[in-house]
């Protein structure tokens, strides 16, 4: 069962296993019996990152193969990647969790019972037994440990199918003499490298130039670094003899990020960061800021606050004016609609063909019908006669009755003749 588990882990790309996974199968030597604890467990999710695939080629690794892509602001994939980088499809993963930092080299017991025989490139590329991983060494300053450092160590870890990564960190004294001052001291830099997930062992106070004695002491098979010539300590390339011996494994630098770039950002915007730390409670003495500069920063901070308030007031006033304009436009539109509605109603009532004229016409007809005599039944011919057109309003000129019968009939009917002029 243990053998099948180990085989499965190897197929999935796990290059380092703790001793407790195979104590009964193979003997454990120094290279894989460190004090570091590991845990291999399946994730509850069905998608996520997987252990990067190994690439046993001694050429500068491509960005798509080792996932060491250059950062792109307009990238569409994760971490600025594009389709050209060959984004791997999502698949179920097995998380390889580390629970403790990498140990220091002087804290590991060395087994000198077996002679040290360096592996060739062909042997390392083909794959090695679990008890004999390829020991790869990478050194550096690792000041302000950033993603560029982590990507370089990731590439070194994935050079071969079974890799044991040893990282050397130079001391403060050596670095200050040969390269320059650092922001972090050596203890902080050691601790930062220890907590990188790709590191298996850390060498403190690493030498600037690798000697054969140092390579034999740590049983190093290959040295990983970018292939740009590193001129220092009176040499055009401190890795020249390593390259000539066939032990050099090139990696690729991550453009756009470096310790010098980070320091340049801070120096360029020094006033901004000084004011930032003053706001957070640091004293001028702690920041090495003079009394005059401290007052200047405080004054700038007050001016900035006033500017911010003015800007906020301007934005609020613009919003208020915009709301007033919108409301005024809505009010004008509503007024126009109401005015059109009022004019339409007025014309509908008092226009040439309005309702008032129709009402007058109807009233005229009703009035005429009311004042006209009622028609009698057909049996009495005397009531079928219409009123005489000679009748007028009481205040108009009267026509004398022609006969007493007509006079009595007219008085009972009280008929009036209304002309068009009088109606108007």
C-alpha positions as CSV (number, residue, x, y, z in Angstrom):
1,X,0.0,0.0,0.0
2,X,2.8,2.4,0.9
3,X,4.6,1.6,-2.4
4,X,1.5,2.3,-4.4
5,X,1.0,5.6,-2.6
6,X,4.6,6.6,-3.3
7,X,4.2,5.7,-7.0
8,X,1.1,7.7,-7.3
9,X,2.7,10.8,-5.7
10,X,5.7,10.5,-8.1
11,X,3.3,10.4,-11.1
12,X,1.6,13.5,-9.8
13,X,4.9,15.4,-9.6
14,X,5.7,15.3,-5.8
15,X,9.5,15.4,-5.6
16,X,10.0,15.3,-1.9
17,X,8.4,13.0,0.7
18,X,9.0,12.9,4.5
19,X,10.6,10.0,6.0
20,X,7.4,8.7,7.7
21,X,5.9,7.7,4.3
22,X,8.5,5.1,3.5
23,X,10.5,4.0,6.6
24,X,9.9,0.3,5.8
25,X,10.5,0.5,2.1
26,X,13.8,2.3,1.6
27,X,16.6,3.6,3.8
28,X,16.5,7.3,4.5
29,X,19.7,9.5,4.1
30,X,20.4,13.1,4.9
31,X,18.8,14.4,1.8
32,X,15.3,13.5,2.8
33,X,15.2,13.1,6.6
34,X,15.1,16.7,7.6
35,X,13.1,17.9,10.6
36,X,10.5,19.5,8.3
37,X,7.0,18.0,8.4
38,X,4.9,17.6,5.3
39,X,1.3,16.7,4.8
40,X,-0.3,15.3,1.6
41,X,-4.0,15.5,1.6
42,X,-6.7,15.8,-1.1
43,X,-8.6,19.1,-1.2
44,X,-12.3,19.4,-0.7
45,X,-12.6,21.5,-3.8
46,X,-12.6,20.0,-7.3
47,X,-10.5,22.8,-9.0
48,X,-7.4,24.8,-8.1
49,X,-3.7,24.8,-8.5
50,X,-1.7,21.7,-8.9
51,X,2.0,21.0,-8.3
52,X,3.8,22.3,-11.3
53,X,5.0,19.8,-13.9
54,X,8.7,19.1,-13.9
55,X,10.8,19.8,-16.9
56,X,14.1,18.0,-17.0
57,X,15.8,20.3,-19.5
58,X,19.0,22.3,-18.8
59,X,17.9,25.2,-20.9
60,X,16.5,28.5,-19.6
61,X,13.0,27.4,-18.7
62,X,10.2,28.9,-20.7
63,X,7.6,31.1,-18.9
64,X,4.7,28.9,-19.9
65,X,6.4,25.6,-18.8
66,X,7.4,26.7,-15.3
67,X,4.6,29.2,-14.8
68,X,7.2,32.0,-14.4
69,X,5.3,34.4,-16.6
70,X,6.2,38.1,-16.8
71,X,3.6,40.3,-15.2
72,X,1.2,41.8,-17.6
73,X,-1.3,44.6,-16.6
74,X,-3.7,43.7,-19.3
75,X,-3.6,39.9,-18.8
76,X,-6.8,37.9,-19.0
77,X,-5.7,34.9,-17.0
78,X,-4.5,34.4,-13.4
79,X,-1.5,36.3,-12.4
80,X,-1.4,38.3,-15.6
81,X,-1.3,35.3,-17.9
82,X,-2.7,35.2,-21.4
83,X,-3.7,32.4,-23.7
84,X,-0.2,32.4,-25.3
85,X,1.2,31.3,-21.9
86,X,-0.6,28.0,-22.0
87,X,-2.8,28.3,-18.9
88,X,-3.3,24.7,-17.6
89,X,-6.9,23.5,-17.4
90,X,-8.5,23.3,-13.9
91,X,-8.4,19.9,-12.4
92,X,-8.7,18.3,-9.0
93,X,-5.6,18.9,-6.9
94,X,-3.7,17.3,-4.1
95,X,-2.5,20.0,-1.8
96,X,1.1,19.6,-0.6
97,X,1.1,21.5,2.7
98,X,4.2,22.5,4.6
99,X,3.8,22.9,8.4
100,X,7.3,24.0,9.4
101,X,10.0,26.2,7.9
102,X,12.9,24.7,6.1
103,X,15.8,23.7,8.4
104,X,19.3,25.2,8.4
105,X,22.1,23.1,7.0
106,X,24.0,23.2,10.3
107,X,21.0,21.7,12.1
108,X,20.8,18.5,9.9
109,X,22.8,15.4,10.7
110,X,25.0,14.4,7.8
111,X,25.5,10.8,6.8
112,X,29.0,10.4,5.5
113,X,28.8,6.6,5.3
114,X,28.1,6.7,1.6
115,X,30.6,8.4,-0.7
116,X,29.4,11.5,-2.6
117,X,29.1,10.9,-6.4
118,X,27.7,13.8,-8.4
119,X,24.9,13.0,-10.8
120,X,25.2,13.7,-14.5
121,X,22.7,15.7,-16.4
122,X,21.3,12.6,-18.1
123,X,20.8,10.8,-14.8
124,X,19.1,13.8,-13.2
125,X,16.9,14.3,-16.2
126,X,15.9,10.7,-16.4
127,X,14.9,10.6,-12.7
128,X,16.5,9.3,-9.5
129,X,15.5,7.1,-6.7
130,X,13.6,8.6,-3.8
131,X,16.6,8.2,-1.5
132,X,18.9,10.1,-4.0
133,X,17.3,13.3,-5.1
134,X,19.1,15.8,-7.3
135,X,20.6,18.3,-4.9
136,X,20.3,21.8,-6.5
137,X,21.9,24.8,-4.9
138,X,20.7,28.4,-5.4
139,X,22.2,31.4,-3.6
140,X,21.5,35.1,-3.3
141,X,20.9,38.1,-1.0
142,X,17.1,37.9,-0.9
143,X,16.7,41.4,0.6
144,X,13.1,42.5,0.7
145,X,12.0,39.0,-0.3
146,X,9.5,39.4,-3.2
147,X,7.8,37.4,-5.9
148,X,10.9,37.5,-8.2
149,X,12.9,35.6,-5.6
150,X,10.0,33.1,-5.1
151,X,9.7,32.5,-8.8
152,X,13.5,31.9,-9.2
153,X,13.4,29.3,-6.4
154,X,10.3,27.7,-7.9
155,X,12.1,27.2,-11.2
156,X,15.1,25.7,-9.4
157,X,12.9,23.3,-7.5
158,X,11.3,22.2,-10.8
159,X,14.4,21.6,-12.8
160,X,14.3,17.8,-12.3
161,X,11.7,15.2,-11.4
162,X,13.2,14.6,-7.9
163,X,14.9,17.8,-6.6
164,X,16.2,18.8,-3.2
165,X,16.6,22.5,-3.2
166,X,19.4,24.1,-1.0
167,X,19.4,27.9,-0.7
168,X,22.4,29.8,0.4
169,X,22.0,33.3,1.9
170,X,25.0,35.6,2.3
171,X,25.7,37.4,5.6
172,X,25.4,41.1,6.2
173,X,29.2,41.6,6.4
174,X,29.9,39.9,3.1
175,X,27.0,41.6,1.3
176,X,27.8,45.1,2.6
177,X,31.5,44.7,1.5
178,X,30.8,43.3,-2.0
179,X,27.4,44.6,-3.1
180,X,26.0,47.2,-0.8
181,X,23.8,47.9,2.2
182,X,20.6,45.9,2.7
183,X,17.2,46.9,4.1
184,X,16.8,43.7,6.1
185,X,19.4,42.2,8.3
186,X,20.7,38.7,7.8
187,X,18.4,37.1,10.4
188,X,15.4,38.6,8.7
189,X,16.6,37.4,5.3
190,X,17.3,33.9,6.6
191,X,13.8,33.7,8.1
192,X,12.2,34.9,4.9
193,X,13.9,32.2,2.8
194,X,13.1,29.6,5.4
195,X,9.4,30.2,4.9
196,X,9.4,29.8,1.1
197,X,7.5,26.6,0.2
198,X,10.1,25.5,-2.4
199,X,13.1,25.5,-0.1
200,X,14.2,22.3,1.6
201,X,17.4,23.5,3.3
202,X,18.9,26.9,4.1
203,X,22.7,27.6,4.3
204,X,23.5,30.6,6.5
205,X,26.6,32.8,5.7
206,X,26.9,31.4,2.2
207,X,30.1,32.1,0.3
208,X,30.2,34.7,-2.4
209,X,32.1,32.4,-4.8
210,X,31.5,28.7,-4.7
211,X,34.5,26.6,-4.0
212,X,35.0,22.8,-4.7
213,X,35.2,22.3,-0.9
214,X,31.8,23.9,-0.4
215,X,30.2,21.9,-3.2
216,X,31.6,18.7,-1.8
217,X,30.5,19.5,1.8
218,X,26.9,20.1,0.8
219,X,27.0,17.3,-1.9
220,X,25.7,19.7,-4.6
221,X,24.9,18.3,-8.0
222,X,23.9,21.5,-9.9
223,X,23.8,25.3,-9.2
224,X,20.8,27.3,-10.3
225,X,20.9,30.9,-11.3
226,X,20.0,33.2,-14.2
227,X,22.4,32.9,-17.1
228,X,23.3,36.6,-17.1
229,X,27.0,37.0,-16.2
230,X,27.3,38.2,-12.6
231,X,30.3,40.4,-12.3
232,X,31.5,40.9,-8.8
233,X,34.5,40.4,-6.5
234,X,37.0,41.2,-9.3
235,X,35.5,38.6,-11.6
236,X,33.5,39.0,-14.8
237,X,31.3,36.1,-13.9
238,X,31.3,34.4,-10.5
239,X,29.6,31.4,-12.0
240,X,32.1,30.9,-14.8
241,X,33.9,27.9,-13.3
242,X,30.5,26.3,-12.5
243,X,29.4,26.7,-16.1
244,X,32.7,25.2,-17.3
245,X,32.2,22.2,-15.0
246,X,28.7,21.5,-16.5
247,X,27.0,22.1,-13.1
248,X,25.1,25.3,-14.0
249,X,21.3,25.1,-14.4
250,X,20.0,28.4,-15.8
251,X,16.8,30.0,-14.6
252,X,14.8,33.0,-15.9
253,X,14.5,36.3,-14.2
254,X,11.2,37.9,-13.5
255,X,11.1,41.3,-15.2
256,X,9.5,44.3,-13.5
257,X,10.3,43.3,-9.9
258,X,13.5,43.4,-8.0
259,X,14.9,44.7,-4.7
260,X,16.4,47.7,-6.4
261,X,13.1,48.5,-8.1
262,X,11.3,48.5,-4.7
263,X,14.0,50.7,-3.1
264,X,13.7,53.1,-6.1
265,X,10.0,53.5,-5.6
266,X,10.5,54.4,-1.9
267,X,13.3,56.8,-2.6
268,X,11.4,58.4,-5.5
269,X,8.3,59.0,-3.3
270,X,10.2,59.6,-0.1
271,X,8.0,62.5,1.2
272,X,4.9,60.5,0.7
273,X,6.1,57.5,2.7
274,X,7.6,59.8,5.4
275,X,4.3,61.5,5.9
276,X,2.6,58.1,5.8
277,X,4.7,56.8,8.7
278,X,4.3,60.1,10.6
279,X,0.6,59.7,10.4
280,X,0.9,56.1,11.8
281,X,2.6,57.2,14.9
282,X,6.3,57.0,14.1
283,X,8.4,59.9,15.5
284,X,10.6,62.1,13.5
285,X,13.6,60.7,15.3
286,X,12.7,57.2,14.3
287,X,12.3,58.3,10.6
288,X,15.5,60.4,10.8
289,X,13.5,63.5,9.8
290,X,14.7,66.9,10.8
291,X,12.5,69.3,12.8
292,X,11.9,71.6,9.8
293,X,10.9,68.7,7.6
294,X,8.6,67.4,10.2
295,X,6.8,70.7,10.4
296,X,6.8,70.9,6.6
297,X,5.2,67.4,6.4
298,X,2.6,68.3,9.0
299,X,1.8,71.5,7.1
300,X,1.5,69.6,3.9
301,X,-0.8,67.1,5.6
302,X,-3.1,70.0,6.8
303,X,-3.1,71.5,3.3
304,X,-4.0,68.2,1.8
305,X,-6.9,67.8,4.2
306,X,-8.1,71.3,3.3
307,X,-7.8,70.5,-0.4
308,X,-9.7,67.2,0.1
309,X,-12.5,69.1,2.0
310,X,-12.7,71.7,-0.8
311,X,-12.8,68.9,-3.4
312,X,-15.5,67.1,-1.5
313,X,-17.5,70.4,-1.2
314,X,-17.1,71.0,-5.0
315,X,-18.2,67.5,-5.8
316,X,-21.2,67.8,-3.5
317,X,-22.1,71.2,-5.0
318,X,-21.8,69.8,-8.5
319,X,-24.1,66.9,-7.5
320,X,-26.6,69.4,-5.9
321,X,-26.5,71.7,-9.0
322,X,-27.0,68.7,-11.2
323,X,-30.0,67.5,-9.1
324,X,-31.5,71.0,-9.2
325,X,-31.0,71.1,-13.0
326,X,-32.7,67.8,-13.4
327,X,-35.6,68.8,-11.1
328,X,-36.0,72.1,-13.0
329,X,-36.0,70.3,-16.3
330,X,-38.6,67.9,-15.0
331,X,-40.7,70.8,-13.6
332,X,-40.6,72.7,-16.9
333,X,-41.6,69.6,-18.8
334,X,-44.5,69.0,-16.4
335,X,-45.5,72.7,-16.7
336,X,-45.4,72.4,-20.5
337,X,-47.6,69.3,-20.4
338,X,-50.1,70.9,-18.0
339,X,-50.2,74.1,-20.1
340,X,-50.8,72.1,-23.3
341,X,-53.5,70.1,-21.4
342,X,-55.2,73.4,-20.2
343,X,-55.1,75.0,-23.7
344,X,-56.6,71.9,-25.2
345,X,-59.3,71.8,-22.6
346,X,-60.1,75.5,-23.2
347,X,-60.3,75.1,-26.9
348,X,-62.4,72.0,-26.5
349,X,-64.8,74.0,-24.3
350,X,-64.8,77.5,-26.0
351,X,-63.5,76.8,-29.5
352,X,-65.4,77.2,-32.8
353,X,-66.5,73.6,-32.5
354,X,-66.4,73.4,-28.7
355,X,-68.8,71.9,-26.3
356,X,-70.2,75.3,-25.4
357,X,-71.6,75.9,-28.9
358,X,-73.1,72.5,-28.9
359,X,-74.7,73.2,-25.5
360,X,-76.2,76.5,-26.9
361,X,-77.5,74.8,-29.9
362,X,-79.1,72.1,-27.8
363,X,-80.5,74.8,-25.4
364,X,-81.9,76.7,-28.4
365,X,-83.6,73.6,-29.7
366,X,-85.1,72.7,-26.3
367,X,-86.3,76.3,-25.8
368,X,-87.9,76.3,-29.2
369,X,-89.5,73.0,-28.4
370,X,-90.7,74.3,-25.0
371,X,-92.3,77.5,-26.3
372,X,-93.9,75.9,-29.4
373,X,-97.6,74.9,-28.9
374,X,-98.4,71.3,-28.4
375,X,-100.0,69.5,-31.2
376,X,-103.5,68.3,-30.6
377,X,-104.9,64.9,-31.7
378,X,-106.0,64.5,-35.3
379,X,-109.7,64.4,-34.3
380,X,-109.8,68.1,-33.5
381,X,-108.8,70.1,-36.5
382,X,-108.8,73.4,-34.7
383,X,-105.6,72.5,-32.6
384,X,-103.6,71.5,-35.7
385,X,-103.2,75.1,-36.7
386,X,-99.8,76.6,-35.9
387,X,-99.4,79.9,-34.1
388,X,-99.6,83.0,-36.2
389,X,-96.2,84.4,-37.1
390,X,-97.4,87.9,-36.3
391,X,-97.0,87.4,-32.5
392,X,-94.1,89.2,-30.8
393,X,-92.5,89.5,-27.4
394,X,-94.7,91.4,-24.9
395,X,-92.4,94.4,-25.1
396,X,-92.4,94.4,-28.9
397,X,-94.9,96.0,-31.2
398,X,-98.3,94.2,-31.0
399,X,-100.5,93.4,-33.8
400,X,-104.2,93.7,-33.1
401,X,-106.1,90.4,-33.2
402,X,-108.1,89.7,-36.3
403,X,-110.9,88.2,-34.4
404,X,-112.0,87.4,-30.8
405,X,-111.5,83.7,-31.4
406,X,-107.9,84.2,-32.4
407,X,-107.2,86.5,-29.5
408,X,-108.4,84.0,-26.9
409,X,-106.4,81.2,-28.6
410,X,-103.3,83.3,-28.6
411,X,-103.6,84.4,-25.0
412,X,-103.9,80.8,-23.9
413,X,-100.8,79.6,-25.9
414,X,-98.6,82.7,-25.2
415,X,-96.4,82.1,-28.3
416,X,-93.3,84.1,-29.1
417,X,-91.3,84.6,-32.2
418,X,-87.6,84.7,-31.6
419,X,-85.4,85.9,-34.3
420,X,-81.8,84.9,-34.9
421,X,-80.5,88.3,-33.7
422,X,-82.4,88.2,-30.5
423,X,-81.2,84.7,-29.8
424,X,-77.6,85.8,-30.2
